[in-house]
Amino acid sequence: MNDLTVIITLVIIVNFVFNYILDALNAKKFKTPLPGLIQDVYDGERYEQSVAYKVVNHRFDKIEALVGLLIILVFLWLGGFGWADQMARMVSENELVVALVFFGILGLGSDLLGIPFSYYHTFVIEERFGFNKQTKKLFWTDKLKSWLLAGILGSVLLFVVIKLYGIAGESFWWYAWLVITAFTVFMNLFYAQIFVPLFNKQTPLSKGALRDKIEAYAAKVNFSLQNIYVIDGSKRSTKANAYFSGFGKQKRITLYDTLIESLSPDEIVAVLAHEVGHYKKKHILWQMLVSILTMGVTLYILSLSLRFSLFSEALGIPVHSFHAGLVSFSLLYSPISMVLGVFGNLLSRKFEYQADAFAAETYRGEHLIGALKKLSSDALNNVTPHTAYVFVHYSHPPLLARILHLHKVHQTDNHLVD
């Protein structure tokens, strides 16, 4: 242990306190009376239910965060990382194998500790408020599939990066950046085709009035769309969603079956128009480029930190190694990561406003507003969050802000007049 251990400890604690304060500020807004534009999101009984849901989740999140804090501090100061390193070195003397086993121990251990919280949230909290549709069998099947997938993909990616470090030394970050960039592009293109089917069934949207409306809209905005899929999200939750993935010939729009059940055809087309707006405005490409650039900067800083053995010693690991340095760096990097996350959320919220405006301009703004209100109500969303919490954590603008923006964009449109 060294002075860096103390610094890592302070970073962890300050990060916890900062988020604790933000959560507390946000919790004070739970019972805020609904502004006029969104008073119809909840009736009296539904509003009380939404407050109860937010309070229960807030208390649960506080307990989970506190337990997580205690575990990481105990692990850091009582030699947990050193123990994991020793266990890995008992398996092999090869540094590549040691690193893979080390991260396997940490990853599996972390996930096992998180299972009770995940289980309770799913089968107690979500069940209590009528959201959960997941069976216990599906819960455990998902968990096993996730472990297998993370083990395979994570091991391969980690193996390549460590191998590059062994070959290129401090210059490894250039090559690692190229590999991770290729992986990012691959996942963006083929995630829906290769990995989603492992967890969900996707079927092409059947012919009928809804598909006709969607195809008519796509033709109107000159958007080539052959891949419209419906995903069986209802087997896990009643909450609805829709998302856009891929680009070029691989682009597709996926609608949750719960979305189709909750919204009218016009509202569904408005949501789809929002997703088309993301594509037309090249938001997916821009966000991917920002992610890639951020990864490059992160890898470069990592390469500098790996020069110093004190990064390994800070974890109680006497042998300087890539895997120990990476963990220390990750713990120290969390404030920078949070700042980058804030800027990323700013960009994301800007893109959401632009996609909303595109949807209103090319379809009907009141249908998008209706859809946003229904989705918020169905999910018992917090529609009066604290501005500081939104600034740090929200990738999407709050409901009221989105509606006000739509009114501002189309202030002369009678359909949007309150």
MOSULFEN-V495848 format. One record per pair of residues at least 4 apart in sequence whose C-alpha atoms are under 7 Angstrom apart, sorted by sequence separation. I is the first residue (numbers start at 1). J is the second residue. If there is no record, write none. Layout:
i = <I;I>
j = <J;J>
//
This chain:
i = <1;3;4;5;6;7;8;9;10;11;12;13;14;15;16;17;18;19;20;21;22;23;24;34;35;42;43;44;45;46;47;48;49;50;51;52;53;54;55;56;57;58;59;60;61;62;63;64;65;66;67;68;69;70;71;72;73;74;75;76;79;80;81;82;83;84;85;86;87;88;89;94;95;96;97;98;99;100;101;102;103;104;105;106;107;108;109;110;111;114;115;116;117;118;119;120;121;122;123;124;125;126;127;134;135;136;137;138;139;140;141;142;143;144;145;146;147;148;149;150;151;152;153;154;155;156;157;158;159;160;161;162;163;164;165;168;172;173;174;175;176;177;178;179;180;181;182;183;184;185;186;187;190;191;192;193;196;197;207;208;209;210;211;212;213;214;215;216;217;218;219;233;234;246;247;255;256;257;258;259;263;264;265;266;267;268;269;270;271;272;273;274;275;276;277;278;279;282;283;284;285;286;287;288;289;290;291;292;293;294;295;296;297;298;299;300;301;302;309;310;312;313;321;322;323;324;325;326;327;328;329;330;333;334;335;336;337;338;339;340;341;342;343;344;345;346;347;348;349;350;351;352;353;354;355;356;357;358;359;360;364;365;366;367;368;369;370;371;372;373;374;375;376;377;385;386;387;388;389;390;397;398;399;400;401;402;403;404;405;406;407;413;34;42;75;76;92;93;120;121;122;126;127;134;165;191;197;206;218;246;263;278;279;312;313;360;376;385;397;75;92;126;205;218;245;246;278;312;359;165;218;245;164;244;245;260;312;89;123;244;312;407;88;122;243;244;164;243;309;164;242;243;312;88;242;312;315;88;241;242;311;161;241;383;240;306;312;383;85;311;84;240;241;239;240;306;31;238;30;84;205;231;233;234;30;204;205;228;229;230;231;232;233;234;204;205;227;228;229;230;231;232;233;203;204;227;228;229;230;231;202;203;230;302;202;203;202;201;202;200;201;244;200;243;369;365;352;349;348;349;348;349;342;345;353;357;366;342;345;366;342;365;357;100;210;214;142;188;189;188;189;189;96;96;283;278;277;275;274;277;274;277;274;274;273;270;270;270;270;271;270;267;133;134;266;267;133;134;133;134;267;132;133;267;132;133;131;132;131;131;263;181;177;173;173;173;170;240;239;239;99;82;81;82;81;82;79;76;5;4;5;2;1;2;1;1;1;11;8;8;50;50;41;41;42;41;32;30;29;29;29;26;26;25;38;26;22>
j = <5;7;8;9;10;11;12;13;14;15;16;17;18;19;20;21;22;23;24;25;26;27;28;38;39;46;47;48;49;50;51;52;53;54;55;56;57;58;59;60;61;62;63;64;65;66;67;68;69;70;71;72;73;74;75;76;77;78;79;80;83;84;85;86;87;88;89;90;91;92;93;98;99;100;101;102;103;104;105;106;107;108;109;110;111;112;113;114;115;118;119;120;121;122;123;124;125;126;127;128;129;130;131;138;139;140;141;142;143;144;145;146;147;148;149;150;151;152;153;154;155;156;157;158;159;160;161;162;163;164;165;166;167;168;169;172;176;177;178;179;180;181;182;183;184;185;186;187;188;189;190;191;194;195;196;197;200;201;211;212;213;214;215;216;217;218;219;220;221;222;223;237;238;250;251;259;260;261;262;263;267;268;269;270;271;272;273;274;275;276;277;278;279;280;281;282;283;286;287;288;289;290;291;292;293;294;295;296;297;298;299;300;301;302;303;304;305;306;313;314;316;317;325;326;327;328;329;330;331;332;333;334;337;338;339;340;341;342;343;344;345;346;347;348;349;350;351;352;353;354;355;356;357;358;359;360;361;362;363;364;368;369;370;371;372;373;374;375;376;377;378;379;380;381;389;390;391;392;393;394;401;402;403;404;405;406;407;408;409;410;411;417;39;47;80;81;97;98;125;126;127;131;132;139;170;196;202;211;223;251;268;283;284;317;318;365;381;390;402;81;98;132;211;224;251;252;284;318;365;172;225;252;172;252;253;268;320;98;132;253;321;416;98;132;253;254;175;254;320;176;254;255;324;101;255;325;328;102;255;256;325;176;256;398;256;322;328;399;102;328;102;258;259;258;259;325;51;258;51;105;228;254;256;257;54;228;229;252;253;254;255;256;257;258;229;230;252;253;254;255;256;257;258;229;230;253;254;255;256;257;229;230;257;329;230;231;231;231;232;231;232;275;232;275;403;406;396;395;395;396;396;397;391;394;402;406;415;392;395;416;393;416;409;155;265;269;199;245;246;246;247;250;159;162;351;355;355;355;355;358;356;359;358;359;359;359;363;364;367;368;368;367;234;235;367;368;235;236;236;237;370;236;237;371;237;238;237;238;238;239;371;292;296;299;300;303;303;375;378;379;323;315;315;316;316;317;316;315;314;314;315;313;313;314;314;315;316;332;331;332;380;381;373;374;377;377;384;384;384;385;386;385;386;386;400;389;389>
//
